[in-house]
Amino acid sequence: MKALAANYRDGGTEHTGRAALENFLNTFAVDAMAPGIEVQHEPKRDADKGSPDFKVKRQGMILGYVEVKEIGANLDKILKSDQIVKYRKLSDNIVVTDYFHFIRIDGAGKILDRQSLAFPNDIESRTIQVNPDKAEAVSKLLAAFFSSPPQGLQRAQQLAVALATRSKLLRDYLTEELVRQTKVHKEGRLHGLYDVFREQVFHELTVTEFADAFAQMLAYGLFLAKLNASDDEIIRLDNVRRFIPGSFRLIRELVRFLEEMQETEYDEAKWVVDEILSIVNGLAIANIREDLSFRQRKAISRKIRAGDEEEHRLFERDPFIYFYEDFLRAYDKETRKARGVYYTPPPVVNFIVRAVDDILKNQFQIADGLADHKKVTVLDFAAGTGTFLLEVMQRIFDNIGGPETGKADAVVREHMLKNLYGFEYLIAPYTIAHLKLS
């Protein structure tokens, strides 16, 4: 309060009191015996853009935000702003303050607590007096804020929605940065990657389309790294590539860009990447692996949102269906519609693949059907998440007597890895196809 008084009398702005508030929050966390708490102050940025003023972490996971406004600001109006609505999508534990008044809200915008420490005229005099009752009330509000546990995700459906929400924000920031780099003579690593994609993958690729695909890839790349790390390993910007398998060569090279996030031009995007890191590092990874496992496809044990027996059968055949469907639904319905991103139900895929196999055997006299490595090559030119390729693999195994037979290793090596191909335009389903098929 003394520091605020000095700033206030000197005509300080919303930013000049933040050092005092940061010290106060850190000291309060220690006094409240909240172990492992870290209060991170984000640098000044444009209004209504960028990250919250303070991110509060516990053991690397984000437990909440503190947003600071100028003294005397209309906090009720600010609670309804696009900025706070954006933060609510990411956190269920937010404090908004003008230094004197503190409001704690949840992800739905519900006010959980509201207290006033003082009023501006209380610090106009040289003698600062803090009402003990008001101090106690603010202490309880902050104690509840700091004691709120980080939101670790338990199931793949929750993860899909969480990744989608953050990928959308990351897409918007990457788009803005690409536009900026275009204006300054196309300099910067991000624009260099865009040029490579446009020259070698798709000549008509727009800045917006590239940012869209790249944001999805970065999000799934971080998730992929966590899947391949030990359960207690913390994924960071500087070690992500170490946990991307060599077989994911394209993804491995693209996530190298995350090392650039330390540069100042990416400050606006880095906080969203930190959000994704917080999500993946806090996953109940054993549950997520179970949800996406082909070996343990027991729909009832996962309590998935299945309406009938057919839904159960769909899920048991391909656990990745709901994962990417939920992601797309939360990410961008219009993009999904425009690009025709809809999965073909596994029973339909099964019928088509069996029909092709039968035609190869009965009409073309290829006795082994899809399993013939000399005469058969398979291309899915819109592979999506690899559902057709997966079904082809399963059919090939059926034709040779199962994956446990002596022929299986040779068939994988000489046929599947050489003669099965898939093209995919979107990076996220491409990444999921890799996950699924591997």
C-alpha positions as CSV (number, residue, x, y, z in Angstrom):
1,M,0.0,0.0,0.0
2,K,2.9,2.4,0.7
3,A,4.4,1.6,-2.7
4,L,1.0,2.2,-4.3
5,A,0.6,5.5,-2.5
6,A,3.9,6.7,-3.8
7,N,3.1,5.8,-7.3
8,Y,-0.4,7.2,-7.1
9,R,0.8,10.6,-5.8
10,D,3.3,10.7,-8.6
11,G,0.7,10.0,-11.3
12,G,1.6,6.4,-11.8
13,T,-0.2,4.2,-14.4
14,E,-1.6,0.7,-14.3
15,H,1.9,-0.6,-15.0
16,T,4.0,1.3,-12.4
17,G,2.5,-0.5,-9.4
18,R,3.0,-4.0,-10.7
19,A,6.4,-4.6,-9.1
20,A,4.8,-3.9,-5.7
21,L,1.9,-6.2,-6.5
22,E,4.3,-9.0,-7.8
23,N,6.3,-8.7,-4.5
24,F,3.0,-8.8,-2.5
25,L,1.7,-11.9,-4.4
26,N,5.0,-13.8,-4.0
27,T,5.2,-12.9,-0.3
28,F,1.6,-13.9,0.3
29,A,2.2,-17.3,-1.4
30,V,5.1,-18.0,0.9
31,D,3.2,-16.8,4.0
32,A,0.2,-18.9,3.0
33,M,2.6,-21.9,2.8
34,A,1.6,-22.7,-0.8
35,P,4.6,-24.8,-1.8
36,G,6.0,-24.6,-5.3
37,I,4.2,-21.4,-6.3
38,E,5.8,-19.3,-9.0
39,V,4.3,-15.8,-9.9
40,Q,5.4,-14.8,-13.4
41,H,4.9,-11.2,-14.5
42,E,4.4,-10.8,-18.2
43,P,5.8,-7.8,-20.0
44,K,3.7,-4.8,-21.0
45,R,1.8,-5.4,-24.2
46,D,-1.0,-3.9,-26.3
47,A,-4.3,-3.6,-24.6
48,D,-6.7,-6.6,-25.1
49,K,-3.8,-8.6,-26.5
50,G,-1.3,-11.1,-25.2
51,S,-1.1,-12.8,-22.0
52,P,-2.6,-12.1,-18.6
53,D,-0.4,-9.7,-16.4
54,F,0.5,-12.5,-14.0
55,K,0.6,-16.2,-14.5
56,V,0.7,-18.3,-11.3
57,K,2.2,-21.7,-11.6
58,R,2.6,-24.6,-9.2
59,Q,5.4,-27.1,-10.1
60,G,5.3,-26.0,-13.7
61,M,1.5,-26.2,-14.1
62,I,-0.6,-23.0,-14.4
63,L,-3.1,-22.7,-11.6
64,G,-4.5,-19.3,-12.5
65,Y,-4.2,-15.8,-13.8
66,V,-4.1,-12.3,-12.2
67,E,-5.2,-9.4,-14.5
68,V,-4.4,-5.9,-13.4
69,K,-6.1,-2.7,-14.5
70,E,-5.5,0.9,-13.7
71,I,-6.7,2.3,-10.3
72,G,-10.4,3.2,-10.4
73,A,-11.1,1.1,-13.5
74,N,-14.6,-0.3,-14.0
75,L,-13.9,-3.9,-13.1
76,D,-17.5,-5.0,-13.7
77,K,-17.2,-3.8,-17.3
78,I,-13.8,-5.4,-17.7
79,L,-15.2,-8.8,-16.5
80,K,-17.4,-8.8,-19.7
81,S,-14.6,-7.8,-22.0
82,D,-13.3,-10.0,-24.8
83,Q,-9.9,-10.2,-23.0
84,I,-11.4,-11.7,-19.9
85,V,-13.6,-14.0,-21.9
86,K,-10.5,-15.3,-23.7
87,Y,-8.8,-16.0,-20.4
88,R,-11.9,-17.8,-19.0
89,K,-11.6,-20.3,-21.8
90,L,-8.2,-21.2,-20.5
91,S,-8.6,-21.1,-16.8
92,D,-11.1,-21.7,-14.1
93,N,-9.3,-19.5,-11.6
94,I,-8.8,-15.8,-12.3
95,V,-8.4,-12.7,-10.2
96,V,-9.0,-9.2,-11.7
97,T,-7.8,-6.2,-9.7
98,D,-7.2,-2.5,-9.8
99,Y,-4.8,-2.9,-6.8
100,F,-7.6,-1.8,-4.4
101,H,-10.4,-4.1,-5.4
102,F,-10.1,-7.9,-6.0
103,I,-12.6,-10.1,-7.9
104,R,-12.1,-13.8,-8.3
105,I,-14.0,-15.6,-11.1
106,D,-14.3,-19.0,-12.5
107,G,-14.2,-20.2,-16.2
108,A,-18.0,-19.5,-16.5
109,G,-17.5,-15.9,-15.4
110,K,-19.2,-16.6,-12.0
111,I,-17.9,-14.3,-9.3
112,L,-16.6,-16.5,-6.6
113,D,-15.5,-13.7,-4.2
114,R,-15.2,-9.9,-4.3
115,Q,-13.3,-7.8,-1.8
116,S,-11.9,-4.3,-1.4
117,L,-8.6,-3.7,0.4
118,A,-8.9,0.1,0.3
119,F,-10.1,3.0,-1.8
120,P,-7.9,5.6,-3.6
121,N,-8.7,8.3,-1.0
122,D,-7.3,6.0,1.7
123,I,-3.8,6.5,0.3
124,E,-3.9,10.2,-0.5
125,S,-2.6,11.0,3.0
126,R,1.0,10.3,4.1
127,T,-0.3,8.0,6.8
128,I,-1.4,4.7,5.3
129,Q,-4.0,2.7,7.3
130,V,-5.3,-0.7,6.2
131,N,-8.5,-1.9,7.7
132,P,-7.7,-5.3,9.4
133,D,-11.1,-6.7,8.4
134,K,-10.6,-5.8,4.8
135,A,-7.1,-7.2,4.8
136,E,-8.4,-10.5,6.2
137,A,-11.2,-10.7,3.6
138,V,-8.7,-10.1,0.7
139,S,-6.3,-12.7,2.3
140,K,-9.1,-15.3,2.2
141,L,-9.8,-14.5,-1.4
142,L,-6.1,-14.9,-2.4
143,A,-5.7,-18.0,-0.2
144,A,-8.5,-19.6,-2.2
145,F,-6.9,-18.5,-5.4
146,F,-3.5,-19.9,-4.5
147,S,-4.9,-23.1,-3.1
148,S,-6.9,-24.0,-6.2
149,P,-5.2,-27.1,-7.7
150,P,-3.9,-26.9,-11.3
151,Q,-6.3,-28.5,-13.7
152,G,-4.7,-31.8,-14.7
153,L,-6.7,-33.5,-17.5
154,Q,-7.8,-37.1,-17.0
155,R,-9.3,-38.1,-20.4
156,A,-8.5,-37.8,-24.1
157,Q,-11.8,-35.9,-24.8
158,Q,-10.8,-33.2,-22.3
159,L,-7.4,-33.0,-23.8
160,A,-8.7,-32.6,-27.3
161,V,-10.9,-29.6,-26.3
162,A,-8.0,-28.1,-24.3
163,L,-5.6,-28.4,-27.2
164,A,-8.2,-26.9,-29.6
165,T,-8.8,-23.8,-27.4
166,R,-5.2,-23.0,-27.1
167,S,-4.4,-23.8,-30.7
168,K,-6.9,-21.3,-31.9
169,L,-5.2,-18.6,-29.9
170,L,-1.8,-19.7,-31.1
171,R,-3.0,-19.6,-34.7
172,D,-4.1,-16.0,-34.3
173,Y,-0.8,-14.8,-32.9
174,L,1.2,-16.7,-35.5
175,T,-0.9,-15.1,-38.2
176,E,-0.2,-11.6,-36.8
177,E,3.5,-12.3,-36.6
178,L,3.6,-13.7,-40.2
179,V,1.9,-10.5,-41.5
180,R,4.4,-8.4,-39.6
181,Q,7.4,-10.4,-41.0
182,T,5.9,-10.1,-44.5
183,K,5.9,-6.3,-44.1
184,V,9.5,-6.2,-43.0
185,H,11.0,-7.9,-46.1
186,K,9.9,-11.4,-45.2
187,E,12.5,-11.9,-42.5
188,G,12.3,-14.3,-39.7
189,R,12.3,-18.1,-39.2
190,L,8.5,-18.4,-39.2
191,H,8.2,-16.7,-42.6
192,G,11.1,-18.9,-43.9
193,L,9.1,-22.0,-43.0
194,Y,6.0,-20.5,-44.7
195,D,8.1,-20.0,-47.9
196,V,9.3,-23.6,-47.8
197,F,5.8,-25.0,-47.5
198,R,4.5,-22.7,-50.2
199,E,7.3,-23.7,-52.6
200,Q,7.5,-27.4,-51.8
201,V,4.0,-28.4,-50.6
202,F,1.2,-26.1,-51.8
203,H,1.9,-23.1,-54.0
204,E,-1.4,-21.3,-53.1
205,L,-0.9,-21.7,-49.4
206,T,-2.0,-18.4,-47.6
207,V,-0.5,-16.9,-44.5
208,T,-3.7,-17.7,-42.6
209,E,-3.8,-21.3,-43.8
210,F,-0.1,-21.9,-42.8
211,A,-0.6,-20.3,-39.4
212,D,-3.6,-22.6,-38.9
213,A,-1.8,-25.8,-39.8
214,F,1.4,-24.8,-38.0
215,A,-0.4,-24.0,-34.7
216,Q,-2.2,-27.4,-34.8
217,M,1.1,-29.1,-35.5
218,L,2.9,-27.4,-32.6
219,A,0.1,-28.3,-30.2
220,Y,0.1,-32.0,-31.2
221,G,3.9,-32.0,-31.4
222,L,4.1,-31.1,-27.7
223,F,1.5,-33.8,-26.9
224,L,3.5,-36.3,-28.9
225,A,6.6,-35.4,-27.0
226,K,4.9,-36.1,-23.7
227,L,3.6,-39.4,-24.9
228,N,7.1,-40.5,-25.7
229,A,8.7,-39.1,-22.5
230,S,8.8,-40.9,-19.1
231,D,5.8,-40.1,-16.9
232,D,7.8,-37.8,-14.6
233,E,9.7,-36.0,-17.4
234,I,8.9,-32.3,-17.8
235,I,8.5,-31.2,-21.5
236,R,10.2,-27.8,-22.2
237,L,10.8,-25.7,-25.2
238,D,14.5,-26.7,-25.2
239,N,13.9,-30.5,-25.0
240,V,10.8,-31.2,-27.1
241,R,12.7,-32.5,-30.1
242,R,14.4,-35.1,-27.9
243,F,11.1,-36.8,-27.4
244,I,9.8,-36.8,-31.0
245,P,10.6,-40.2,-32.6
246,G,12.9,-40.3,-35.6
247,S,10.1,-41.8,-37.7
248,F,8.2,-38.5,-37.2
249,R,10.9,-36.7,-39.2
250,L,8.7,-33.8,-40.5
251,I,7.2,-33.1,-37.1
252,R,10.7,-33.4,-35.5
253,E,12.0,-30.7,-37.8
254,L,9.1,-28.4,-37.5
255,V,9.1,-28.4,-33.7
256,R,12.6,-27.0,-33.9
257,F,10.8,-23.7,-34.3
258,L,9.8,-23.8,-30.6
259,E,13.4,-22.9,-29.8
260,E,12.7,-19.5,-31.5
261,M,10.0,-18.8,-29.0
262,Q,12.6,-17.3,-26.7
263,E,13.0,-14.4,-29.1
264,T,11.1,-11.1,-28.3
265,E,9.1,-11.1,-31.5
266,Y,7.3,-14.2,-30.3
267,D,6.3,-12.9,-26.8
268,E,2.7,-12.6,-27.8
269,A,2.6,-16.3,-28.9
270,K,4.9,-17.8,-26.2
271,W,2.4,-17.5,-23.4
272,V,0.0,-19.7,-25.3
273,V,2.8,-22.3,-25.9
274,D,3.4,-22.2,-22.2
275,E,-0.3,-22.9,-21.7
276,I,0.0,-26.0,-23.9
277,L,3.1,-27.1,-22.0
278,S,1.3,-26.7,-18.7
279,I,-1.6,-28.9,-20.1
280,V,0.6,-31.7,-21.4
281,N,2.9,-31.8,-18.4
282,G,-0.1,-32.1,-16.1
283,L,-1.8,-34.9,-18.0
284,A,-2.9,-38.1,-16.3
285,I,-0.8,-39.7,-18.9
286,A,-1.6,-43.3,-18.1
287,N,-5.3,-42.5,-18.6
288,I,-4.6,-40.8,-21.9
289,R,-2.6,-43.7,-23.1
290,E,-5.4,-46.0,-22.2
291,D,-7.9,-43.9,-24.0
292,L,-5.8,-44.0,-27.2
293,S,-4.7,-47.6,-26.9
294,F,-5.6,-50.3,-29.5
295,R,-4.7,-53.0,-27.0
296,Q,-7.2,-51.9,-24.4
297,R,-10.2,-50.9,-26.3
298,K,-12.9,-51.4,-23.7
299,A,-15.3,-48.6,-24.2
300,I,-17.2,-49.0,-21.0
301,S,-14.1,-48.7,-18.8
302,R,-13.4,-45.3,-20.4
303,K,-16.9,-44.1,-19.8
304,I,-16.9,-42.5,-23.3
305,R,-19.9,-40.6,-24.5
306,A,-21.4,-43.5,-26.4
307,G,-25.1,-43.4,-27.1
308,D,-25.6,-47.0,-28.2
309,E,-23.9,-50.3,-29.0
310,E,-22.8,-49.1,-32.5
311,E,-21.0,-46.1,-30.9
312,H,-19.2,-48.6,-28.7
313,R,-18.2,-50.7,-31.6
314,L,-16.9,-47.6,-33.5
315,F,-14.8,-46.6,-30.6
316,E,-13.4,-50.0,-30.0
317,R,-12.3,-50.2,-33.6
318,D,-10.6,-46.8,-33.7
319,P,-10.1,-44.8,-30.4
320,F,-8.6,-41.8,-32.3
321,I,-12.0,-41.0,-33.9
322,Y,-13.4,-39.1,-31.0
323,F,-10.1,-37.5,-30.2
324,Y,-9.7,-35.7,-33.5
325,E,-13.5,-35.1,-33.9
326,D,-13.6,-33.4,-30.5
327,F,-10.6,-31.3,-31.4
328,L,-12.1,-30.1,-34.7
329,R,-15.4,-29.4,-33.2
330,A,-13.8,-27.1,-30.6
331,Y,-11.2,-25.7,-32.9
332,D,-13.0,-24.5,-36.0
333,K,-16.2,-25.9,-37.3
334,E,-16.0,-23.7,-40.5
335,T,-12.6,-25.0,-41.4
336,R,-13.7,-28.5,-40.8
337,K,-16.7,-28.0,-43.1
338,A,-14.8,-26.1,-45.8
339,R,-12.1,-28.8,-46.1
340,G,-14.5,-31.8,-45.7
341,V,-12.8,-33.0,-42.6
342,Y,-15.1,-35.8,-41.5
343,Y,-14.2,-39.3,-40.7
344,T,-15.6,-42.3,-42.5
345,P,-17.2,-44.6,-39.9
346,P,-15.0,-47.7,-39.4
347,P,-17.7,-50.2,-40.4
348,V,-17.9,-48.4,-43.8
349,V,-14.1,-48.4,-44.1
350,N,-14.1,-52.1,-43.2
351,F,-16.7,-52.8,-46.0
352,I,-14.8,-50.8,-48.6
353,V,-11.4,-52.4,-47.8
354,R,-12.9,-56.0,-47.7
355,A,-14.6,-55.3,-51.0
356,V,-11.4,-54.2,-52.6
357,D,-9.6,-57.2,-51.2
358,D,-12.3,-59.5,-52.6
359,I,-12.0,-57.9,-56.0
360,L,-8.3,-58.3,-56.1
361,K,-8.7,-62.0,-55.2
362,N,-11.7,-62.9,-57.4
363,Q,-11.4,-60.6,-60.4
364,F,-7.7,-60.1,-60.7
365,Q,-6.7,-63.6,-59.4
366,I,-4.3,-62.1,-56.8
367,A,-4.5,-64.9,-54.2
368,D,-3.2,-62.9,-51.3
369,G,-5.3,-59.9,-52.1
370,L,-4.0,-56.7,-50.4
371,A,-1.2,-58.8,-48.8
372,D,0.6,-59.3,-52.2
373,H,3.8,-57.2,-51.9
374,K,4.7,-57.7,-55.6
375,K,1.5,-56.7,-57.3
376,V,-0.3,-54.4,-54.9
377,T,0.4,-50.8,-53.9
378,V,-2.1,-48.8,-51.8
379,L,-2.5,-45.0,-51.8
380,D,-5.0,-43.1,-49.7
381,F,-4.8,-39.6,-51.3
382,A,-6.8,-38.0,-48.5
383,A,-5.5,-40.0,-45.5
384,G,-6.9,-37.9,-42.7
385,T,-6.1,-39.7,-39.4
386,G,-5.1,-42.9,-41.3
387,T,-8.4,-44.9,-40.8
388,F,-8.3,-46.5,-44.3
389,L,-4.6,-47.3,-44.0
390,L,-5.1,-48.9,-40.6
391,E,-7.9,-51.1,-42.0
392,V,-5.7,-52.1,-44.9
393,M,-3.0,-53.2,-42.5
394,Q,-5.5,-55.2,-40.4
395,R,-6.8,-56.9,-43.6
396,I,-3.3,-57.7,-44.7
397,F,-2.7,-59.4,-41.3
398,D,-6.0,-61.3,-41.7
399,N,-4.9,-62.6,-45.1
400,I,-1.6,-64.0,-43.7
401,G,-3.1,-65.6,-40.6
402,G,-2.7,-62.8,-38.1
403,P,0.1,-60.5,-36.8
404,E,1.6,-63.2,-34.6
405,T,2.5,-65.5,-37.6
406,G,6.1,-66.0,-38.8
407,K,5.3,-64.0,-42.0
408,A,4.3,-60.9,-40.1
409,D,7.7,-59.2,-39.7
410,A,8.6,-59.7,-43.3
411,V,5.2,-58.4,-44.5
412,V,5.6,-55.3,-42.4
413,R,9.1,-54.7,-43.6
414,E,8.7,-55.7,-47.3
415,H,5.1,-54.6,-48.0
416,M,3.5,-52.3,-45.5
417,L,6.5,-50.0,-45.1
418,K,7.2,-50.0,-48.9
419,N,3.8,-50.2,-50.6
420,L,1.3,-48.3,-48.4
421,Y,1.1,-44.6,-48.9
422,G,-1.0,-41.7,-47.6
423,F,-1.2,-38.0,-48.6
424,E,-2.7,-35.5,-46.1
425,Y,-3.1,-31.7,-46.5
426,L,-3.6,-30.9,-42.8
427,I,-0.7,-31.3,-40.4
428,A,-2.8,-32.3,-37.3
429,P,-4.5,-35.4,-38.8
430,Y,-1.1,-36.2,-40.4
431,T,0.4,-36.2,-36.9
432,I,-2.5,-38.3,-35.5
433,A,-2.2,-40.8,-38.4
434,H,1.5,-41.3,-37.4
435,L,0.4,-41.8,-33.8
436,K,-2.3,-44.2,-34.8
437,L,-0.3,-46.3,-37.3
438,S,2.8,-46.5,-35.1
